[in-house]
Amino acid sequence: MLTYVLRRLFIAIPTLLLISVVIFFLVDLAPGSPASEIPLTVPPEVRAKILESLGVNAPFHVRYLLWLKQFFWVEPMYAIDYLFGTDYAQGAQRIISYSSRSPVFNIIIERLPQTLTVIGTAYAVAILIALPIGIYSAYRQYSWVDQLGTFVSMVGYSVPTFFTGVVLIVIFAVKLQWFPSIYDTTLRITDWGSLWKQIHQMILPVAVLGLYNAAEISRYTRSSMLENLSQDYVRTARAKGMSERVVVLKHVARNSMIPVVTIIALGLPGVFGGAIVTEQVFKINGIGAALIGAIHANDLPMVQTITFITAILIVTFNLIADILYGVLDPRIRYD
């Protein structure tokens, strides 16, 4: 197992470097530039100095290597300084946002709690709901629970989140006035009252994202369970006198989790990236909103950094999923 993990890590290094080149190159070639955001009334010499301060006039390879150094060396050193009170990175040039002129990682850290609170809660709720429904639907195939779960899953997965979000806002925020339609990002939890307000404003966006993610996970769980319920080892386990609870939960459900783990692992990086559409609908000031704002403002460092962090998380969770395969299925070995 250790050899396999080390081999995958060594493969991940050139993979991430290639991804970083592609991301930096594509974003750099995208239409629009920081110069387009400078008013036309600005004198040419002032415009030139602004562009020079942003570093956009340097050659491509120079800007790429500088960004790579800042991402993997300067920003981690600033994090160490913050945690341990040192000053190793004092004066080092950080990745600076074109639009706000603030360090990109500072903006990400400021917005990350909002994204993790809403998107992370929605994904956790989706997993907790989808797994039992998928397992029970497969075990009681064609029952009313299975038919209801199939219908809800089809609706939840086929209807886009922007439509679901607007419908829930119209019904529960406008008509019934049970929940707020706009997420208050300035709310700070200091007592039980503020905690309840936080839960209250999270219900609608969590419901929208939870329904969408639960629909996908439950269908994969049901399909995998149905495939394993017909295997020979299930009949053997029943012939040995094992209870249905042990057969279904210990043997069938465990072996059925491999495709489900893949779906969950590939979806977890999206928790960091934020749900762009849902954040826009409910005005959540998270990572997704920051990415959309950066695209509109031609803020290349912000777009490149958020995209590359998401790519790193995807590669990391793919490795974690591969390791979990061997834990879930004893037949899989990495010797």
Summary of the structure (lengths in Angstrom):
residues: 335
radius of gyration: 24.2
end to end distance: 6.4
largest distance: 86.0
contacts: 1023
relative contact order: 0.13
helix: 76%
strand: 1%
